[in-house]
């Protein structure tokens, strides 16, 4: 469930500008503010079922946008590449520091 919530939050971040105001509000209240369907329904004087249907339809729309535009997928790929680069740079730095230390030891023996 947490994985789904995290995914929906990311999709919402990427595609919220494509949603209607009502869709945006319901999704924000449900996923970001962690309000229950009943609390949202009470606040907006609609049925819990109406909120549920709106949230589920909006989730499907977000998944459809992702299937077509793949912004979240591309973000994940870039994040993985950045992480790999950072790991390699840290390894290179460690090797560089070690080589410099060995060179210093050699210089001290002269």
Contact map, one row per residue, 1 for C-alpha under 8 A:
11111000000000000000000000000000000000000000000000000000000000000000000000000000000000000000000000000000000000
11111100000000000000000000000000000000000000000000000000000000000000000000000000000000000000000000000000000000
11111110000000000000000000000000000000000000000000000000000000000000000000000000000000000000000000000000000000
11111111000000000000000000000000000000000000000000000000000000000000000000000000000000000000000000000000000000
11111111100000000000000000000010000000000000000000000000000000000000000000000000000000000000000000000000000000
01111111110000000000000000000000000000000000000000000000000000000000000000000000000000000000000000000000000000
00111111111000000000000000000000000000000000000000000000000000000000000000000000000000000000000000000000000000
00011111111100000000000000000010000000000000000000000000001001000000000000000000000000000000000000000000000000
00001111111110000000000000000011000000000000000000000000000000000000000000000000000000000000000000000000000000
00000111111111000000000000000000000000000000000000000000000000000000000100000000000000000000000000000000000000
00000011111111110000000000000000000000000000000000000000000001100100000100000000000000000000000000000000000000
00000001111111110000000000100000000000000000000000000000000001000000000000000000000000000000000000000000000000
00000000111111110000000000000000000000000000000000000000000000000000000000000000000000000000000000000000000000
00000000011111111000000000000000000000000000000000000000000000000000001100000000000000000000000000000000000000
00000000001111111110000000000000000000000000000000000000000001001000000000000000000000000000000000000000000000
00000000001111111110000100000000000000000000000000000000000000000000000000000000000000000000000000000000000000
00000000000001111111000000000000000000000000000000000000000000000000000000000000000000000000000000000000000000
00000000000000111111000000000000000000000000000000000000000000000000000000000000000000000000000000000000000000
00000000000000111111101100000000000000000000000000000000010000000000000000000000000000000000000000000000000000
00000000000000001111111100000000000000000000000000000000000000000000000000000000000000000000000000000000000000
00000000000000000011111110000000000000000000000000000000000000000000000000000000000000000000000000000000000000
00000000000000000001111111000000000000000000000000000000000000000000000000000000000000000000000000000000000000
00000000000000000011111111100000000000000000000000000110010000000000000000000000000000000000000000000000000000
00000000000000010011111111110000000000000000000000000000000000000000000000000000000000000000000000000000000000
00000000000000000000111111111000000000000000000000000000000000000000000000000000000000000000000000000000000000
00000000000000000000011111111100000000010000000000100110000000000000000000000000000000000000000000000000000000
00000000000100000000001111111111000000000000000000000010010000000000000000000000000000000000000000000000000000
00000000000000000000000111111111100000000000000000000000000000000000000000000000000000000000000000000000000000
00000000000000000000000011111111111000010000000000000000000000000000000000000000000000000000000000000000000000
00000000000000000000000001111111111110010000000000000000000000000000000000000000000000000000000000000000000000
00001001100000000000000000111111111000000000000000000000000000000000000000000000000000000000000000000000000000
00000000100000000000000000111111110000000000000000000000000000000000000000000000000000000000000000000000000000
00000000000000000000000000011111111000000000000000000000000000000000000000000000000000000000000000000000000000
00000000000000000000000000001111111100000000000000000000000000000000000000000000000000000000000000000000000000
00000000000000000000000000001110111110110000000000000000000000000000000000000000000000000000000000000000000000
00000000000000000000000000000100011111110000000000000000000000000000000000000000000000000000000000000000000000
00000000000000000000000000000100001111111000000100110000000000000000000000000000000000000000000000000000000000
00000000000000000000000000000000000111111100001100000000000000000000000000000000000000000000000000000000000000
00000000000000000000000000000000001111111110000000000000000000000000000000000000000000000000000000000000000000
00000000000000000000000001001100001111111111000100100000000000000000000000000000000000000000000000000000000000
00000000000000000000000000000000000011111111111101100000000000000000000000000000000000000000000000000000000000
00000000000000000000000000000000000001111111111100000000000000000000000000000000000000000000000000000000000000
00000000000000000000000000000000000000111111100000000000000000000000000000000000000000000000000000000000000000
00000000000000000000000000000000000000011111110000000000000000000000000000000000000000000000000000000000000000
00000000000000000000000000000000000000001111111000000000000000000000000000000000000000000000000000000000000000
00000000000000000000000000000000000000001101111101100000000000000000000000000000000000000000000000000000000000
00000000000000000000000000000000000001001100111111100000000000000000000000000000000000000000000000000000000000
00000000000000000000000000000000000011011100011111110000000000000000000000000000000000000000000000000000000000
00000000000000000000000000000000000000000000001111111000000000000000000000000000000000000000000000000000000000
00000000000000000000000000000000000000001000011111111100000000000000000000000000000000000000000000000000000000
00000000000000000000000001000000000010011000011111111110000000000000000000000000000000000000000000000000000000
00000000000000000000000000000000000010000000000111111111000000000000000000000000000000000000000000000000000000
00000000000000000000000000000000000000000000000011111111100000000000000000000000000000000000000000000000000000
00000000000000000000001001000000000000000000000001111111110000000000000000000000000000000000000000000000000000
00000000000000000000001001100000000000000000000000111111111000000000000000000000000000000000000000000000000000
00000000000000000000000000000000000000000000000000011111111100000000000000000000000000000000000000000000000000
00000000000000000000000000000000000000000000000000001111111110000000000000000000000000000000000000000000000000
00000000000000000010001000100000000000000000000000000111111111000000000000000000000000000000000000000000000000
00000001000000000000000000000000000000000000000000000011111111100000000000000000000000000000000000000000000000
00000000000000000000000000000000000000000000000000000001111111110000000000000000000000000000000000000000000000
00000000000000000000000000000000000000000000000000000000111111111000000000000000000000000000000000000000000000
00000001001100100000000000000000000000000000000000000000011111111100000000000000000000000000000000000000000000
00000000001000000000000000000000000000000000000000000000001111111110000000000000000000000000000000000000000000
00000000000000000000000000000000000000000000000000000000000111111111000000000000000000000000000000000000000000
00000000000000100000000000000000000000000000000000000000000011111111110000000000000000000000000000000000000000
00000000001000000000000000000000000000000000000000000000000001111111111110000000000000000000000000000000000000
00000000000000000000000000000000000000000000000000000000000000111111110000000000000000000000000000000000000000
00000000000000000000000000000000000000000000000000000000000000011111110000000000000000000000000000000000000000
00000000000000000000000000000000000000000000000000000000000000001111111000000000000000000000000000000000000000
00000000000000000000000000000000000000000000000000000000000000001111111111000000000000000000000000000000000000
00000000000001000000000000000000000000000000000000000000000000000100111111100000000000000000000000000000000000
00000000011001000000000000000000000000000000000000000000000000000100011111110000000000000000000000000000000000
00000000000000000000000000000000000000000000000000000000000000000100011111111000000000000000000000000000000000
00000000000000000000000000000000000000000000000000000000000000000000011111111100000000000000000000000000000000
00000000000000000000000000000000000000000000000000000000000000000000001111111110000000000000000000000000000000
00000000000000000000000000000000000000000000000000000000000000000000000111111111000000000000000000000000000000
00000000000000000000000000000000000000000000000000000000000000000000000011111111100000000000000000000000000000
00000000000000000000000000000000000000000000000000000000000000000000000001111111110000000000000000000000000000
00000000000000000000000000000000000000000000000000000000000000000000000000111111111000000000000000000000000000
00000000000000000000000000000000000000000000000000000000000000000000000000011111111100000000000000000000000000
00000000000000000000000000000000000000000000000000000000000000000000000000001111111110000000000000000000000000
00000000000000000000000000000000000000000000000000000000000000000000000000000111111111000000000000000000000000
00000000000000000000000000000000000000000000000000000000000000000000000000000011111111100000000000000000000000
00000000000000000000000000000000000000000000000000000000000000000000000000000001111111110000000000000000000000
00000000000000000000000000000000000000000000000000000000000000000000000000000000111111111000000000000000000000
00000000000000000000000000000000000000000000000000000000000000000000000000000000011111111100000000000000000000
00000000000000000000000000000000000000000000000000000000000000000000000000000000001111111110000000000000000000
00000000000000000000000000000000000000000000000000000000000000000000000000000000000111111111000000000000000000
00000000000000000000000000000000000000000000000000000000000000000000000000000000000011111111100000000000000000
00000000000000000000000000000000000000000000000000000000000000000000000000000000000001111111110000000000000000
00000000000000000000000000000000000000000000000000000000000000000000000000000000000000111111111000000000000000
00000000000000000000000000000000000000000000000000000000000000000000000000000000000000011111111100000000000000
00000000000000000000000000000000000000000000000000000000000000000000000000000000000000001111111110000000000000
00000000000000000000000000000000000000000000000000000000000000000000000000000000000000000111111111000000000000
00000000000000000000000000000000000000000000000000000000000000000000000000000000000000000011111111100000000000
00000000000000000000000000000000000000000000000000000000000000000000000000000000000000000001111111110000000000
00000000000000000000000000000000000000000000000000000000000000000000000000000000000000000000111111111000000000
00000000000000000000000000000000000000000000000000000000000000000000000000000000000000000000011111111100000000
00000000000000000000000000000000000000000000000000000000000000000000000000000000000000000000001111111110000000
00000000000000000000000000000000000000000000000000000000000000000000000000000000000000000000000111111111000000
00000000000000000000000000000000000000000000000000000000000000000000000000000000000000000000000011111111100000
00000000000000000000000000000000000000000000000000000000000000000000000000000000000000000000000001111111110000
00000000000000000000000000000000000000000000000000000000000000000000000000000000000000000000000000111111111000
00000000000000000000000000000000000000000000000000000000000000000000000000000000000000000000000000011111111100
00000000000000000000000000000000000000000000000000000000000000000000000000000000000000000000000000001111111110
00000000000000000000000000000000000000000000000000000000000000000000000000000000000000000000000000000111111111
00000000000000000000000000000000000000000000000000000000000000000000000000000000000000000000000000000011111111
00000000000000000000000000000000000000000000000000000000000000000000000000000000000000000000000000000001111111
00000000000000000000000000000000000000000000000000000000000000000000000000000000000000000000000000000000111111
00000000000000000000000000000000000000000000000000000000000000000000000000000000000000000000000000000000011111
